[in-house]
Amino acid sequence: MQFKDVIGQGGVKQHLVEMVQHNRLSHALLFLGKEGSGALPLAMAFAQYVTLLPNLSRQNASESSLFGEPVEIRLPSSPDAADAWMEAQAAFAKTQGVVHPDIHFSFPVIPKKAGTPPISADYSSEWREFVKQLPYGNVYDWLQFIDAENKQGNITAHECNDIIRKLNLKSFESGYKTLVMWMPEYLGKEGNKLLKLIEEPPADTLFILVAESESAILSTILSRCQLVKVPALEPEDIEAALLTRANCPPDTAKSLANTASGNYREALHLLQHADEDFGALLKDWMNATLKNQPVVQVKLIEELARLGREKQKQFLRYFTHLIEQAVRLEVTAGAQRARLLTALSAGEADFTQRLNKAMSLEQKEAVAAELDKAAYHIERNANAKILFHALTIRIYHMVKNNVLIEV
């Protein structure tokens, strides 16, 4: 994984390269970014860069450390230069193939065989395939990838012991040992086993933790890490990635990029269902809801229940996206408002403007909160018919005294 393989995040990439260039690199980093932001591929690209550094230092300067000693060599000053330099190194193929012996990975797993402790090393080949195929995937995608079914993945005490053992060994090739731990949120109190290792690591050892939720990480580990914030992706970056990586039609790419809320995984998920006519279904449901037509409501709720869990979540997120666009249209004017309308399809532009006639700002906020709750419960296998019935009733009572949305 190289920096150029990471979508967007130009500012973070530059910051990482400059940390190495100016010798400001901590021995423990926390890459913190929401799902689909690219925190994992960014961490992998950085781990590859650091692992290849000693090859250059041996050729051009005396041995030097990234942690506290002056660096006498000239290192790349930009992500593009770093990529070009990495490609020239002898061990590049190993790092690119995720098989370099000095880069270790840790992630949530289940026991490989009944009665055996769950250890990440048992899933090395599966992990290589996963990060190549789904670098922007989440834990759910990973557990499905290894056929975990309904089992809960964890980073256990056995895994911690294995990490301690590996990092106390000498490096094989690069002179630096790097651990990339994905989703330390799944590290329970057993994570305290790693505290001494993180606080007083062996020489030339780098810890890279990649997380989505700062509050779910052990505070004792959090306090020992240098934070690298990975922001949500810009719509323009997602649009460009959909065009070049997913061969998505331009109009569809633009619409999905605006809907995905900075989440490339979500954009790919939406692309799978891009042929779904959620717009017409949403209009019908909202009209039946706000006009209080029980017979039509029941029919539409049954149709929503037949969609299946994933499509139901997409439907709710699509509605949330349109509410967000409606709010932006309500609070902007002039050229900025015209740009927002241009980014929407004709049907979406009409619907968002009707939403603004039907709901106040406070009501749109309340409905969006209800949609988030509904998506949360669908994720946890709530009964779809009961859920959408309840949601219909709530939305009706929120806006019953306002203008109806006409088809």
FITIVEX-76990 format. One record per residue (C-alpha): residue in three letters; x, y, z. Coordinates in Angstrom, 2 decimals, always signed. Layout:
<voros>
type=ALA&xx=X&yy=Y&zz=Z
...
</voros>
This chain:
<voros>
type=MET&xx=+0.00&yy=+0.00&zz=+0.00
type=GLN&xx=+1.41&yy=+3.37&zz=-1.05
type=PHE&xx=+0.26&yy=+6.90&zz=-0.34
type=LYS&xx=-1.12&yy=+7.18&zz=-3.87
type=ASP&xx=-3.40&yy=+4.20&zz=-3.15
type=VAL&xx=-5.10&yy=+6.17&zz=-0.37
type=ILE&xx=-8.09&yy=+8.24&zz=-1.50
type=GLY&xx=-7.72&yy=+11.95&zz=-0.73
type=GLN&xx=-6.27&yy=+12.86&zz=+2.70
type=GLY&xx=-3.54&yy=+15.01&zz=+1.15
type=GLY&xx=-3.03&yy=+17.02&zz=+4.34
type=VAL&xx=-2.61&yy=+13.94&zz=+6.54
type=LYS&xx=-0.21&yy=+12.31&zz=+4.08
type=GLN&xx=+1.95&yy=+15.44&zz=+4.00
type=HIS&xx=+1.91&yy=+15.62&zz=+7.80
type=LEU&xx=+3.11&yy=+12.01&zz=+8.10
type=VAL&xx=+5.92&yy=+12.48&zz=+5.61
type=GLU&xx=+7.05&yy=+15.65&zz=+7.38
type=MET&xx=+7.01&yy=+13.91&zz=+10.78
type=VAL&xx=+9.61&yy=+11.50&zz=+9.47
type=GLN&xx=+11.53&yy=+14.15&zz=+7.55
type=HIS&xx=+11.85&yy=+16.39&zz=+10.62
type=ASN&xx=+12.34&yy=+13.56&zz=+13.11
type=ARG&xx=+9.11&yy=+14.20&zz=+15.05
type=LEU&xx=+7.80&yy=+10.65&zz=+15.00
type=SER&xx=+6.54&yy=+9.09&zz=+18.20
type=HIS&xx=+7.00&yy=+5.38&zz=+18.80
type=ALA&xx=+3.21&yy=+4.94&zz=+19.24
type=LEU&xx=+0.65&yy=+6.49&zz=+16.87
type=LEU&xx=-3.14&yy=+6.37&zz=+16.88
type=PHE&xx=-4.76&yy=+6.84&zz=+13.46
type=LEU&xx=-8.28&yy=+7.93&zz=+14.35
type=GLY&xx=-10.85&yy=+8.07&zz=+11.55
type=LYS&xx=-14.47&yy=+7.12&zz=+11.01
type=GLU&xx=-15.47&yy=+4.17&zz=+8.86
type=GLY&xx=-14.63&yy=+4.66&zz=+5.19
type=SER&xx=-12.22&yy=+7.54&zz=+5.78
type=GLY&xx=-9.16&yy=+5.49&zz=+4.84
type=ALA&xx=-7.41&yy=+5.27&zz=+8.21
type=LEU&xx=-6.33&yy=+1.65&zz=+7.62
type=PRO&xx=-4.85&yy=+2.07&zz=+4.11
type=LEU&xx=-3.17&yy=+5.28&zz=+5.29
type=ALA&xx=-1.62&yy=+3.44&zz=+8.27
type=MET&xx=-0.47&yy=+0.62&zz=+6.00
type=ALA&xx=+1.14&yy=+3.05&zz=+3.56
type=PHE&xx=+2.94&yy=+4.77&zz=+6.42
type=ALA&xx=+4.06&yy=+1.45&zz=+7.93
type=GLN&xx=+5.48&yy=+0.49&zz=+4.54
type=TYR&xx=+7.32&yy=+3.81&zz=+4.27
type=VAL&xx=+8.88&yy=+3.55&zz=+7.74
type=THR&xx=+9.85&yy=-0.09&zz=+7.23
type=LEU&xx=+11.77&yy=+0.75&zz=+4.07
type=LEU&xx=+13.60&yy=+3.74&zz=+5.59
type=PRO&xx=+16.66&yy=+1.89&zz=+6.96
type=ASN&xx=+17.58&yy=+0.66&zz=+3.49
type=LEU&xx=+18.16&yy=+4.25&zz=+2.42
type=SER&xx=+19.91&yy=+5.19&zz=+5.65
type=ARG&xx=+22.43&yy=+2.40&zz=+5.22
type=GLN&xx=+23.22&yy=+3.57&zz=+1.72
type=ASN&xx=+23.52&yy=+7.30&zz=+2.44
type=ALA&xx=+24.28&yy=+7.85&zz=+6.11
type=SER&xx=+25.33&yy=+6.29&zz=+9.35
type=GLU&xx=+22.71&yy=+4.32&zz=+11.26
type=SER&xx=+20.22&yy=+6.68&zz=+12.86
type=SER&xx=+16.96&yy=+6.37&zz=+14.74
type=LEU&xx=+13.58&yy=+7.91&zz=+14.04
type=PHE&xx=+13.03&yy=+8.31&zz=+17.76
type=GLY&xx=+15.11&yy=+11.12&zz=+19.18
type=GLU&xx=+18.43&yy=+11.13&zz=+17.28
type=PRO&xx=+19.30&yy=+13.51&zz=+14.44
type=VAL&xx=+18.65&yy=+12.19&zz=+10.94
type=GLU&xx=+21.49&yy=+13.10&zz=+8.62
type=ILE&xx=+19.98&yy=+11.82&zz=+5.38
type=ARG&xx=+17.68&yy=+13.69&zz=+3.02
type=LEU&xx=+14.27&yy=+12.10&zz=+3.18
type=PRO&xx=+11.37&yy=+12.68&zz=+0.78
type=SER&xx=+9.43&yy=+15.85&zz=+1.52
type=SER&xx=+6.11&yy=+14.92&zz=-0.11
type=PRO&xx=+3.86&yy=+11.83&zz=-0.41
type=ASP&xx=+4.57&yy=+11.55&zz=-4.16
type=ALA&xx=+8.31&yy=+11.66&zz=-3.52
type=ALA&xx=+7.92&yy=+9.07&zz=-0.75
type=ASP&xx=+6.05&yy=+6.74&zz=-3.13
type=ALA&xx=+8.72&yy=+7.11&zz=-5.81
type=TRP&xx=+11.46&yy=+6.47&zz=-3.28
type=MET&xx=+9.73&yy=+3.36&zz=-1.89
type=GLU&xx=+9.39&yy=+1.85&zz=-5.35
type=ALA&xx=+13.17&yy=+2.01&zz=-5.71
type=GLN&xx=+13.85&yy=-0.07&zz=-2.59
type=ALA&xx=+14.77&yy=-3.74&zz=-2.76
type=ALA&xx=+12.14&yy=-4.80&zz=-0.20
type=PHE&xx=+9.33&yy=-2.88&zz=-1.91
type=ALA&xx=+7.70&yy=-6.02&zz=-3.34
type=LYS&xx=+7.49&yy=-7.59&zz=+0.11
type=THR&xx=+5.91&yy=-4.56&zz=+1.74
type=GLN&xx=+3.53&yy=-4.08&zz=-1.18
type=GLY&xx=+2.52&yy=-7.74&zz=-0.97
type=VAL&xx=+1.91&yy=-7.47&zz=+2.81
type=VAL&xx=+4.49&yy=-10.18&zz=+3.46
type=HIS&xx=+7.38&yy=-8.20&zz=+4.93
type=PRO&xx=+8.60&yy=-10.03&zz=+8.07
type=ASP&xx=+9.05&yy=-6.81&zz=+10.07
type=ILE&xx=+5.48&yy=-5.51&zz=+9.65
type=HIS&xx=+3.10&yy=-7.30&zz=+11.99
type=PHE&xx=-0.67&yy=-7.00&zz=+12.01
type=SER&xx=-3.23&yy=-7.45&zz=+14.76
type=PHE&xx=-7.01&yy=-7.38&zz=+14.30
type=PRO&xx=-10.23&yy=-8.89&zz=+15.72
type=VAL&xx=-10.44&yy=-12.64&zz=+15.08
type=ILE&xx=-12.27&yy=-15.77&zz=+16.16
type=PRO&xx=-10.66&yy=-19.16&zz=+16.95
type=LYS&xx=-9.39&yy=-20.77&zz=+13.76
type=LYS&xx=-10.22&yy=-24.20&zz=+15.13
type=ALA&xx=-12.34&yy=-25.24&zz=+18.05
type=GLY&xx=-10.33&yy=-25.23&zz=+21.28
type=THR&xx=-7.48&yy=-23.11&zz=+19.88
type=PRO&xx=-6.74&yy=-19.53&zz=+21.03
type=PRO&xx=-7.72&yy=-16.80&zz=+18.54
type=ILE&xx=-4.54&yy=-15.24&zz=+17.10
type=SER&xx=-4.23&yy=-12.87&zz=+14.15
type=ALA&xx=-1.25&yy=-14.78&zz=+12.75
type=ASP&xx=-3.59&yy=-17.68&zz=+11.94
type=TYR&xx=-5.39&yy=-15.43&zz=+9.46
type=SER&xx=-2.37&yy=-13.95&zz=+7.65
type=SER&xx=-3.37&yy=-15.12&zz=+4.16
type=GLU&xx=-7.00&yy=-14.05&zz=+4.64
type=TRP&xx=-5.85&yy=-10.64&zz=+5.90
type=ARG&xx=-3.66&yy=-10.10&zz=+2.83
type=GLU&xx=-6.59&yy=-10.81&zz=+0.54
type=PHE&xx=-8.94&yy=-8.64&zz=+2.59
type=VAL&xx=-6.77&yy=-5.50&zz=+2.54
type=LYS&xx=-6.21&yy=-5.95&zz=-1.20
type=GLN&xx=-9.89&yy=-6.42&zz=-2.01
type=LEU&xx=-11.58&yy=-4.30&zz=+0.68
type=PRO&xx=-9.07&yy=-1.79&zz=+2.13
type=TYR&xx=-11.97&yy=+0.48&zz=+3.13
type=GLY&xx=-14.00&yy=-2.33&zz=+4.70
type=ASN&xx=-15.17&yy=-2.40&zz=+8.32
type=VAL&xx=-15.09&yy=-5.08&zz=+11.00
type=TYR&xx=-18.39&yy=-6.55&zz=+9.80
type=ASP&xx=-16.88&yy=-6.98&zz=+6.31
type=TRP&xx=-13.78&yy=-8.62&zz=+7.80
type=LEU&xx=-15.69&yy=-11.08&zz=+9.96
type=GLN&xx=-17.88&yy=-12.02&zz=+6.99
type=PHE&xx=-14.71&yy=-12.43&zz=+4.92
type=ILE&xx=-13.40&yy=-15.08&zz=+7.34
type=ASP&xx=-16.85&yy=-16.75&zz=+7.67
type=ALA&xx=-17.26&yy=-15.79&zz=+11.30
type=GLU&xx=-21.06&yy=-15.78&zz=+10.80
type=ASN&xx=-22.56&yy=-14.47&zz=+14.06
type=LYS&xx=-19.41&yy=-14.93&zz=+16.17
type=GLN&xx=-17.87&yy=-11.87&zz=+17.84
type=GLY&xx=-14.29&yy=-11.08&zz=+16.91
type=ASN&xx=-11.87&yy=-9.99&zz=+19.63
type=ILE&xx=-8.25&yy=-9.11&zz=+20.30
type=THR&xx=-7.54&yy=-11.38&zz=+23.24
type=ALA&xx=-4.90&yy=-11.93&zz=+25.91
type=HIS&xx=-3.41&yy=-14.68&zz=+23.71
type=GLU&xx=-2.99&yy=-12.11&zz=+20.96
type=CYS&xx=-1.31&yy=-9.67&zz=+23.36
type=ASN&xx=+1.15&yy=-12.35&zz=+24.45
type=ASP&xx=+1.93&yy=-13.11&zz=+20.80
type=ILE&xx=+2.53&yy=-9.40&zz=+20.09
type=ILE&xx=+4.92&yy=-9.12&zz=+23.06
type=ARG&xx=+6.82&yy=-12.20&zz=+21.87
type=LYS&xx=+7.18&yy=-10.97&zz=+18.27
type=LEU&xx=+8.19&yy=-7.41&zz=+19.09
type=ASN&xx=+10.87&yy=-8.55&zz=+21.52
type=LEU&xx=+12.61&yy=-10.44&zz=+18.73
type=LYS&xx=+15.22&yy=-8.75&zz=+16.54
type=SER&xx=+14.08&yy=-7.34&zz=+13.21
type=PHE&xx=+14.71&yy=-9.56&zz=+10.19
type=GLU&xx=+15.52&yy=-7.07&zz=+7.45
type=SER&xx=+14.61&yy=-3.45&zz=+7.93
type=GLY&xx=+16.00&yy=-2.61&zz=+11.35
type=TYR&xx=+12.52&yy=-1.37&zz=+12.36
type=LYS&xx=+9.68&yy=-3.52&zz=+13.68
type=THR&xx=+6.18&yy=-2.17&zz=+13.12
type=LEU&xx=+2.89&yy=-3.36&zz=+14.58
type=VAL&xx=-0.33&yy=-2.22&zz=+12.89
type=MET&xx=-3.27&yy=-2.94&zz=+15.19
type=TRP&xx=-6.62&yy=-2.46&zz=+13.49
type=MET&xx=-9.63&yy=-1.73&zz=+15.70
type=PRO&xx=-8.07&yy=-1.58&zz=+19.20
type=GLU&xx=-11.65&yy=-0.98&zz=+20.38
type=TYR&xx=-11.90&yy=-4.79&zz=+20.42
type=LEU&xx=-9.01&yy=-4.94&zz=+22.87
type=GLY&xx=-10.54&yy=-5.41&zz=+26.33
type=LYS&xx=-8.79&yy=-5.07&zz=+29.67
type=GLU&xx=-6.30&yy=-7.60&zz=+28.37
type=GLY&xx=-4.79&yy=-4.62&zz=+26.56
type=ASN&xx=-3.12&yy=-3.61&zz=+29.81
type=LYS&xx=-0.65&yy=-6.40&zz=+29.04
type=LEU&xx=+0.74&yy=-4.16&zz=+26.30
type=LEU&xx=+1.20&yy=-1.03&zz=+28.40
type=LYS&xx=+4.82&yy=-1.64&zz=+29.39
type=LEU&xx=+5.71&yy=-2.59&zz=+25.82
type=ILE&xx=+4.09&yy=+0.57&zz=+24.42
type=GLU&xx=+5.62&yy=+2.81&zz=+27.10
type=GLU&xx=+9.11&yy=+1.31&zz=+26.94
type=PRO&xx=+9.33&yy=-0.43&zz=+23.56
type=PRO&xx=+12.39&yy=-2.24&zz=+22.23
type=ALA&xx=+14.67&yy=-0.07&zz=+20.12
type=ASP&xx=+13.32&yy=+0.99&zz=+16.71
type=THR&xx=+9.81&yy=-0.35&zz=+17.29
type=LEU&xx=+6.75&yy=+1.48&zz=+16.00
type=PHE&xx=+3.16&yy=+0.93&zz=+17.16
type=ILE&xx=+0.36&yy=+2.07&zz=+14.82
type=LEU&xx=-3.16&yy=+1.75&zz=+16.18
type=VAL&xx=-6.03&yy=+2.29&zz=+13.74
type=ALA&xx=-9.37&yy=+3.10&zz=+15.36
type=GLU&xx=-12.82&yy=+4.53&zz=+14.65
type=SER&xx=-13.93&yy=+5.42&zz=+18.19
type=GLU&xx=-11.58&yy=+7.16&zz=+20.61
type=SER&xx=-13.92&yy=+6.62&zz=+23.58
type=ALA&xx=-13.86&yy=+2.83&zz=+23.13
type=ILE&xx=-10.08&yy=+2.56&zz=+23.54
type=LEU&xx=-8.50&yy=+1.90&zz=+26.92
type=SER&xx=-7.50&yy=+5.26&zz=+28.39
type=THR&xx=-4.19&yy=+3.81&zz=+29.54
type=ILE&xx=-3.30&yy=+3.00&zz=+25.92
type=LEU&xx=-4.76&yy=+6.22&zz=+24.55
type=SER&xx=-2.56&yy=+8.38&zz=+26.78
type=ARG&xx=+0.57&yy=+6.73&zz=+25.41
type=CYS&xx=-0.15&yy=+7.43&zz=+21.72
type=GLN&xx=+0.43&yy=+10.39&zz=+19.43
type=LEU&xx=-2.90&yy=+11.18&zz=+17.76
type=VAL&xx=-3.21&yy=+11.37&zz=+13.97
type=LYS&xx=-6.72&yy=+12.49&zz=+13.04
type=VAL&xx=-8.03&yy=+11.17&zz=+9.72
type=PRO&xx=-11.02&yy=+13.31&zz=+8.63
type=ALA&xx=-13.99&yy=+12.16&zz=+6.57
type=LEU&xx=-13.33&yy=+12.20&zz=+2.84
type=GLU&xx=-14.36&yy=+15.14&zz=+0.71
type=PRO&xx=-17.17&yy=+14.43&zz=-1.81
type=GLU&xx=-14.83&yy=+15.39&zz=-4.65
type=ASP&xx=-12.32&yy=+12.73&zz=-3.60
type=ILE&xx=-15.01&yy=+10.05&zz=-3.36
type=GLU&xx=-16.40&yy=+11.07&zz=-6.75
type=ALA&xx=-12.95&yy=+10.81&zz=-8.35
type=ALA&xx=-12.34&yy=+7.40&zz=-6.76
type=LEU&xx=-15.71&yy=+6.07&zz=-7.96
type=LEU&xx=-14.91&yy=+7.24&zz=-11.49
type=THR&xx=-11.41&yy=+5.75&zz=-11.63
type=ARG&xx=-11.66&yy=+2.72&zz=-9.36
type=ALA&xx=-15.26&yy=+1.57&zz=-9.73
type=ASN&xx=-15.89&yy=+2.71&zz=-13.34
type=CYS&xx=-18.96&yy=+4.53&zz=-12.11
type=PRO&xx=-20.91&yy=+6.80&zz=-14.53
type=PRO&xx=-20.20&yy=+10.49&zz=-13.83
type=ASP&xx=-23.75&yy=+11.44&zz=-12.79
type=THR&xx=-24.03&yy=+8.44&zz=-10.48
type=ALA&xx=-20.58&yy=+9.08&zz=-8.99
type=LYS&xx=-21.49&yy=+12.67&zz=-8.17
type=SER&xx=-24.77&yy=+11.69&zz=-6.54
type=LEU&xx=-23.25&yy=+8.85&zz=-4.49
type=ALA&xx=-20.31&yy=+10.99&zz=-3.37
type=ASN&xx=-22.71&yy=+13.58&zz=-1.95
type=THR&xx=-24.81&yy=+10.89&zz=-0.27
type=ALA&xx=-21.94&yy=+8.93&zz=+1.32
type=SER&xx=-21.09&yy=+11.54&zz=+3.99
type=GLY&xx=-17.34&yy=+11.14&zz=+3.58
type=ASN&xx=-17.47&yy=+7.33&zz=+3.76
type=TYR&xx=-15.99&yy=+5.55&zz=+0.72
type=ARG&xx=-17.21&yy=+2.16&zz=+1.92
type=GLU&xx=-20.72&yy=+3.58&zz=+2.07
type=ALA&xx=-20.33&yy=+4.98&zz=-1.44
type=LEU&xx=-19.39&yy=+1.54&zz=-2.77
type=HIS&xx=-22.33&yy=+0.04&zz=-0.89
type=LEU&xx=-24.68&yy=+2.59&zz=-2.41
type=LEU&xx=-23.25&yy=+1.84&zz=-5.84
type=GLN&xx=-24.35&yy=-1.78&zz=-5.50
type=HIS&xx=-27.92&yy=-0.54&zz=-5.09
type=ALA&xx=-27.70&yy=+2.43&zz=-7.45
type=ASP&xx=-30.45&yy=+0.97&zz=-9.60
type=GLU&xx=-32.86&yy=+0.97&zz=-6.66
type=ASP&xx=-35.58&yy=+3.64&zz=-7.06
type=PHE&xx=-35.52&yy=+4.81&zz=-3.46
type=GLY&xx=-36.70&yy=+8.26&zz=-4.55
type=ALA&xx=-40.13&yy=+7.13&zz=-5.72
type=LEU&xx=-40.59&yy=+4.82&zz=-2.73
type=LEU&xx=-39.59&yy=+7.60&zz=-0.32
type=LYS&xx=-42.05&yy=+10.05&zz=-1.87
type=ASP&xx=-44.88&yy=+7.53&zz=-1.68
type=TRP&xx=-44.08&yy=+6.70&zz=+1.94
type=MET&xx=-43.84&yy=+10.33&zz=+3.01
type=ASN&xx=-47.12&yy=+11.22&zz=+1.31
type=ALA&xx=-48.92&yy=+8.28&zz=+2.92
type=THR&xx=-47.36&yy=+9.20&zz=+6.28
type=LEU&xx=-48.16&yy=+12.91&zz=+6.27
type=LYS&xx=-51.64&yy=+12.48&zz=+4.76
type=ASN&xx=-52.34&yy=+9.77&zz=+7.33
type=GLN&xx=-53.44&yy=+7.07&zz=+4.87
type=PRO&xx=-53.26&yy=+3.84&zz=+6.92
type=VAL&xx=-54.09&yy=+1.45&zz=+4.07
type=VAL&xx=-51.36&yy=+2.88&zz=+1.82
type=GLN&xx=-48.97&yy=+3.01&zz=+4.77
type=VAL&xx=-49.39&yy=-0.70&zz=+5.45
type=LYS&xx=-48.76&yy=-1.53&zz=+1.80
type=LEU&xx=-45.59&yy=+0.57&zz=+1.68
type=ILE&xx=-44.32&yy=-0.71&zz=+5.03
type=GLU&xx=-44.65&yy=-4.27&zz=+3.75
type=GLU&xx=-42.68&yy=-3.25&zz=+0.66
type=LEU&xx=-39.98&yy=-1.73&zz=+2.88
type=ALA&xx=-39.87&yy=-4.87&zz=+5.03
type=ARG&xx=-39.23&yy=-7.01&zz=+1.94
type=LEU&xx=-36.16&yy=-4.99&zz=+0.96
type=GLY&xx=-33.88&yy=-6.82&zz=+3.39
type=ARG&xx=-31.68&yy=-5.35&zz=+6.09
type=GLU&xx=-28.96&yy=-3.81&zz=+3.92
type=LYS&xx=-31.35&yy=-2.10&zz=+1.53
type=GLN&xx=-33.46&yy=-0.86&zz=+4.44
type=LYS&xx=-30.38&yy=+0.84&zz=+5.90
type=GLN&xx=-29.57&yy=+2.34&zz=+2.49
type=PHE&xx=-33.13&yy=+3.64&zz=+2.24
type=LEU&xx=-32.93&yy=+5.33&zz=+5.64
type=ARG&xx=-29.49&yy=+6.80&zz=+4.91
type=TYR&xx=-30.78&yy=+8.12&zz=+1.59
type=PHE&xx=-33.61&yy=+9.88&zz=+3.44
type=THR&xx=-31.13&yy=+11.28&zz=+5.98
type=HIS&xx=-28.96&yy=+12.56&zz=+3.13
type=LEU&xx=-31.91&yy=+14.39&zz=+1.58
type=ILE&xx=-32.77&yy=+15.96&zz=+4.93
type=GLU&xx=-29.17&yy=+17.16&zz=+5.26
type=GLN&xx=-29.35&yy=+18.68&zz=+1.77
type=ALA&xx=-32.69&yy=+20.31&zz=+2.63
type=VAL&xx=-31.13&yy=+21.93&zz=+5.71
type=ARG&xx=-28.21&yy=+23.24&zz=+3.63
type=LEU&xx=-30.62&yy=+24.69&zz=+1.08
type=GLU&xx=-32.62&yy=+26.34&zz=+3.84
type=VAL&xx=-29.63&yy=+28.15&zz=+5.33
type=THR&xx=-27.85&yy=+29.16&zz=+2.10
type=ALA&xx=-28.67&yy=+31.57&zz=-0.72
type=GLY&xx=-27.40&yy=+32.86&zz=-4.02
type=ALA&xx=-24.58&yy=+31.09&zz=-5.85
type=GLN&xx=-23.92&yy=+28.63&zz=-3.03
type=ARG&xx=-27.54&yy=+27.49&zz=-3.03
type=ALA&xx=-27.44&yy=+27.13&zz=-6.81
type=ARG&xx=-24.36&yy=+24.89&zz=-6.51
type=LEU&xx=-26.12&yy=+22.70&zz=-3.95
type=LEU&xx=-29.12&yy=+22.29&zz=-6.26
type=THR&xx=-26.83&yy=+21.45&zz=-9.17
type=ALA&xx=-25.28&yy=+18.62&zz=-7.16
type=LEU&xx=-28.73&yy=+16.99&zz=-6.75
type=SER&xx=-30.78&yy=+15.20&zz=-9.36
type=ALA&xx=-34.01&yy=+16.90&zz=-10.50
type=GLY&xx=-36.10&yy=+14.57&zz=-8.33
type=GLU&xx=-33.89&yy=+15.09&zz=-5.28
type=ALA&xx=-33.89&yy=+18.87&zz=-5.71
type=ASP&xx=-37.70&yy=+18.90&zz=-5.89
type=PHE&xx=-38.04&yy=+16.61&zz=-2.86
type=THR&xx=-35.65&yy=+18.61&zz=-0.66
type=GLN&xx=-37.47&yy=+21.85&zz=-1.43
type=ARG&xx=-40.81&yy=+20.21&zz=-0.58
type=LEU&xx=-39.27&yy=+19.00&zz=+2.67
type=ASN&xx=-38.44&yy=+22.58&zz=+3.56
type=LYS&xx=-42.06&yy=+23.57&zz=+2.97
type=ALA&xx=-43.36&yy=+20.68&zz=+5.05
type=MET&xx=-40.94&yy=+20.78&zz=+8.00
type=SER&xx=-39.22&yy=+23.35&zz=+10.14
type=LEU&xx=-35.51&yy=+23.10&zz=+10.87
type=GLU&xx=-36.23&yy=+21.57&zz=+14.29
type=GLN&xx=-38.59&yy=+19.00&zz=+12.78
type=LYS&xx=-36.03&yy=+17.95&zz=+10.16
type=GLU&xx=-33.47&yy=+17.52&zz=+12.92
type=ALA&xx=-35.91&yy=+15.37&zz=+14.94
type=VAL&xx=-36.80&yy=+13.20&zz=+11.91
type=ALA&xx=-33.11&yy=+12.69&zz=+11.08
type=ALA&xx=-32.50&yy=+11.53&zz=+14.67
type=GLU&xx=-35.36&yy=+9.03&zz=+14.33
type=LEU&xx=-33.90&yy=+7.73&zz=+11.08
type=ASP&xx=-30.52&yy=+7.19&zz=+12.75
type=LYS&xx=-32.19&yy=+5.27&zz=+15.57
type=ALA&xx=-34.09&yy=+3.13&zz=+13.06
type=ALA&xx=-30.89&yy=+2.29&zz=+11.16
type=TYR&xx=-29.24&yy=+1.36&zz=+14.46
type=HIS&xx=-32.05&yy=-1.06&zz=+15.32
type=ILE&xx=-32.11&yy=-2.57&zz=+11.82
type=GLU&xx=-28.40&yy=-3.29&zz=+12.22
type=ARG&xx=-29.38&yy=-5.31&zz=+15.29
type=ASN&xx=-32.09&yy=-7.33&zz=+13.53
type=ALA&xx=-35.17&yy=-5.43&zz=+14.68
type=ASN&xx=-38.50&yy=-6.55&zz=+13.21
type=ALA&xx=-38.76&yy=-4.40&zz=+10.08
type=LYS&xx=-42.57&yy=-4.15&zz=+9.97
type=ILE&xx=-42.84&yy=-3.06&zz=+13.60
type=LEU&xx=-39.93&yy=-0.65&zz=+13.20
type=PHE&xx=-41.32&yy=+1.09&zz=+10.10
type=HIS&xx=-44.82&yy=+1.23&zz=+11.60
type=ALA&xx=-43.41&yy=+2.98&zz=+14.66
type=LEU&xx=-41.27&yy=+5.28&zz=+12.51
type=THR&xx=-44.27&yy=+6.23&zz=+10.38
type=ILE&xx=-46.30&yy=+7.16&zz=+13.45
type=ARG&xx=-43.48&yy=+9.22&zz=+14.93
type=ILE&xx=-42.88&yy=+11.19&zz=+11.74
type=TYR&xx=-46.61&yy=+11.89&zz=+11.37
type=HIS&xx=-46.86&yy=+13.31&zz=+14.86
type=MET&xx=-43.75&yy=+15.43&zz=+14.31
type=VAL&xx=-45.13&yy=+17.24&zz=+11.28
type=LYS&xx=-48.92&yy=+16.71&zz=+11.28
type=ASN&xx=-49.70&yy=+20.44&zz=+11.40
type=ASN&xx=-47.44&yy=+21.39&zz=+8.48
type=VAL&xx=-47.81&yy=+21.46&zz=+4.68
type=LEU&xx=-47.95&yy=+18.02&zz=+3.05
type=ILE&xx=-45.42&yy=+16.84&zz=+0.51
type=GLU&xx=-47.20&yy=+16.30&zz=-2.80
type=VAL&xx=-45.98&yy=+13.88&zz=-5.43
</voros>
